[in-house]
Amino acid sequence: MLTHTKWCPVTPGWIYPLASTTTAKYSDLVSSPSRRAAFIRDAINFMEQYDFDGLDLDWEYPAYHDWGRPADKNNFATFVQELKSELGPLNLLLTSAVSATKQIIDAGYDIPKLGLHLDYIHLMTYDYHGSWENFSDHHSPLYKRNFDTMEFYAEFTASYWIAEGAPANKLVLGIPLYGRTFALSSDQTAPPAPASGPGNAGNITQEAGFLSYMEICTALPNGYTEVKSYVQETGCGLTLVAAPSSTIATRLQLTTLTVLLDYSGIITLSPVTGQTTLSAKQPTSAALPSTIRDN
């Protein structure tokens, strides 16, 4: 059982297909001093009413695409500063989930200011890849692979945030407890294997191109085969799981996680909880503390 647990409500993040609407609402909020003040007042009342320990912001993303506004970068930093000035004296935490992609980072985050006022910075080091691309790959690699052409791996993301002014001891690395799936368009199974779209939806999550950890575990004895583990090659703990329908999924294994040692900690993302075909509930979550400690 985890001790010293902190409970924080989270503001809405990426809600497909409403992402453009959500981003616009955030832009409206942070652009207005009166709206910011009203939000801060209501947020504090909510946290105190339900005995929360702080607030986690999940704006995906400031100044993003055509949905955001160039002023979002400065306005978000001001919003965070004002929030912290009110939450700090009440001993309430302030954290934020932030992008792992350089282009979005540069456009949307005043990193020195965020690093000063946020208690923790949650790096969304997952979903680097998915069925929106024409090839299959692990969606949360830790390190660069020989076929990578962009900085889509956790080591770069964390290093870049630090280089731009974020305190290393405030960074929290995101660990996904789910997989992205792809429909293969050839006999190739090793990344980056050609793909024609998302894999079939799972029985529980009902989302094409996506499987929860539990769905992957239950698929293993039911027609899926582990093809290759890329742990030594990449340090990312990737396992490919191939089904007869030419679908592959990626899932996390916990053999090499030493990249976490210099950072503040980890945050796990799992949309479904419960019993898997393994010997215990949430085996990955249970293994994380000892894996990090032992390394």
Secondary structure, DSSP 8 states (H G I E B T S, - for coil): ---S-----B-----TT-HHHHHHHHHHHHH-HHHHHHHHHHHHHHHHHTT--EEEE--S-TT-TTTS-TTHHHHHHHHHHHHHHHHGGGT-EEEEEE---HHHHHHH--HHHHHHH-SEEEE----SS-TTSSB---SS-SS--TT--S--SHHHHHHHHHHTT--GGGEEEEEE-EEEEEEESSS--SSS-BEEEE----TTT--TTEEEHHHHHHHTTTT-EEEEE-HHHHSS-EEEEE-TTSEEEEEE--S--GGGGGSSEEEEE-S--S--SSSSSSHHHHHHHHHHHH-
